[in-house]
Amino acid sequence: MRKDLLSLVVAEATDARPRIVSDTRVVFPEGPRSSFKTGTLKTVIVTRDVTICFAGDVIAGLNGIRGFAKELRGGGPIDDLLLRLQELTSDDQGVVEFIVATGKSTSQLTRIRNGGVERSLGSAWIGDQEGFERFQRARHTPLDHVSAMESTLPPATRVMARLRRAMQTVIDEPAIDSVGDFCVAVAYKPTGFEYLESTFIHVGRDIRVHPGEDLISLPTFRI
């Protein structure tokens, strides 16, 4: 398995439907390619109710997403499309894995990898094993000042906050060289799947943040 092409995508089913995070790094062993200057989107909203993600060989992954999107928008049954993705993950020419997320309460997450299809998962990940292990450690490390603020949030919002924080930890980890660039977050909302906005905040010095405090209004923050 070509670790340097795998990156990382993590998804979780919630009471408010799927929450997904991914990185955008693309690495080719033979060197950079002109068509991939800044990485690529690994989590693609196809319709309001369907999102598809890939990790692994970028050419195979993008071809799989394009074919899936075209046929889904043309009215193709999703079960038939899953079988085609299954065939791609069985191809030795390019190691690739997929997650298909839907707004259905009974089958939010389906993972396709190693020639198999896993349906109705509570959570799913694809990509770099080492990256995912680092993700899990970050996700389950208690941070008292963060936990106090997150405790007031709705359950699905707490899940997304932890997913994003853990993914950013992996992206910032130099030892995980197949995961990097930007964290992309997708959530299912009442109108369907949406990309979530992201803000980078630089703190000029150590500060104490109290539960419920408006971070953006603090004078020490730069956006």
Number of C-alpha atoms within 10 A of each C-alpha: 12 14 19 19 24 26 29 30 30 23 30 22 25 18 8 16 23 27 27 27 27 31 27 22 26 26 22 13 8 6 7 11 10 7 8 13 10 12 16 16 18 25 26 20 18 17 14 15 17 20 26 22 28 31 29 28 22 24 11 19 22 19 12 24 21 13 13 21 21 12 14 17 11 9 9 13 11 14 8 13 17 20 15 14 26 22 16 24 25 17 13 10 10 18 23 32 29 30 28 24 30 23 22 13 14 12 16 24 27 21 26 24 22 15 15 16 16 12 15 16 16 14 17 20 22 25 28 24 14 16 25 22 12 17 22 15 13 19 19 10 9 10 10 9 12 14 13 14 15 18 11 12 12 10 14 18 16 15 20 21 17 17 25 21 16 24 30 22 18 27 26 15 14 10 11 18 18 27 33 24 16 19 23 21 24 21 23 25 16 11 8 16 24 17 16 11 8 11 6 8 12 10 13 10 7 7 10 6 14 12 14 10 10 9 12 11 8 12 9 14 15 11 8
